[in-house]
Amino acid sequence: MHAATPGARGFTLIELLMVLAIVAVLTTIAAPAFGIIIGRSQARSARNVLETSLNQARITAVNRGGHVVICPSLNGERCARATAWHPGWILFADLDRDRSRSADEPLLAVAQVRAAGVAIIASSGRLAIDYRPDGSASGTNATLTVCDRHSGANGASTLVVSPSGRVRHGVATPAAASACLAAAATAEA
């Protein structure tokens, strides 16, 4: 056994327990903020994937010289008659222009949101976005609200598809943010 040398210091058990208590308190305080950062990042990622899909649909419609539809889908094969886009969406060449995918119409892309707690809700009445051969979108503005349950209403954002077919970012209205958050809560359950 070695004798303690003068000037050598170590930690006592009480000092170690105090440090662990302080770390636990700081972790408890920081955890919710960390959840908000992760949620916003996941929502931003989902918005970017959807924006890329919308732009892909527009470019494909112009390149093909025909109608291309992007719509929410539950199974990756057919359009869902719903305003919730977070379960997934499809792009397809709409040969018969009925905004509904038939077996003979080519499926161009399939995508979905993979993050729990993130939701995408379309404005009511817009169950699909139809891009024409000139790159324009039929109908009026289509607004897609993207949110995550961690960030709350302040973290909600929108993608707006104008009749010209261009996509822009916006701020969600309180009503749209509330509806999106309700969808995010049910999607995670």
Helices and strands as residue ranges (DSSP letters): H 13-64, E 68-72, E 89-93, E 107-111, E 118-122, E 129-131, E 142-148, G 153-155, E 157-161, E 167-171, H 174-188
